[in-house]
């Protein structure tokens, strides 16, 4: 579309919101277990706490939003995927740290759906697996390539 009057000036995908029941516990999980960096931690609108975390070097961040924003916890739907250079190592490390992980799925396997667990996806490529944060929110890890 070349008509600049009909387009937006959006330049990138920004922050992904993750509803959490305990922001301090969630911060510990994302920083200490997943190895993310804390990018922001401040008070906004009505005294609510805003926390952003992300993998080092990532353009996108996760906002660990309190339930006072209106979303129930946990969310069984998956709206965010992470990329991994070594999915087997990440699966093993997360499992060893007590994180709830599903089996790695790839060619010849099946995984549950992203938005509905009633759906299934046969032969998912590239290899991938789901894990849950302490609130039960579900995320997908994919090894591109």
C-alpha positions, 0 to 999 in steps of 0.5 A: 500500500503506497498511500501514506494517508491510509497507513499508520506510522507503527514501527515495531511490535512492542510489549507483550502483556503477561497477567501475574498474581504476584509481580515479585514472584514473577520477576524472580522467575523471569530473571532468575530462572529464565535469565531475562533482564529487568528493563523497567520497574516503576509506578504508573496509573493509580499506584500500580507497578509496571515491570518489564523483562526481556532476554538480553538483546531482545527488541520486545519485552514482557510486561508483568501486569497485575491482575488489577488490569483486569485479566484473570490469572492464569491464561491457558492460551499462548500468545508469545513464543521465544526462540532458542539456539539449543532447545534440548538444553533449555528443556533440560535446564527448565525441567531441572529448575522445576518448571512445568514443561511439555515434551519437545515436539517436532516432525513425527510428533504432535503438540497442542494448539496455541490458543485452544488446548483442544486443537492439535498440530501434527508434525510441528516444525521447527522443534518446539515445546511449551512451558508454564510460568509460576502463574500457569501462563503458557509459552512456546519455545521454538528452535528456528532453522 
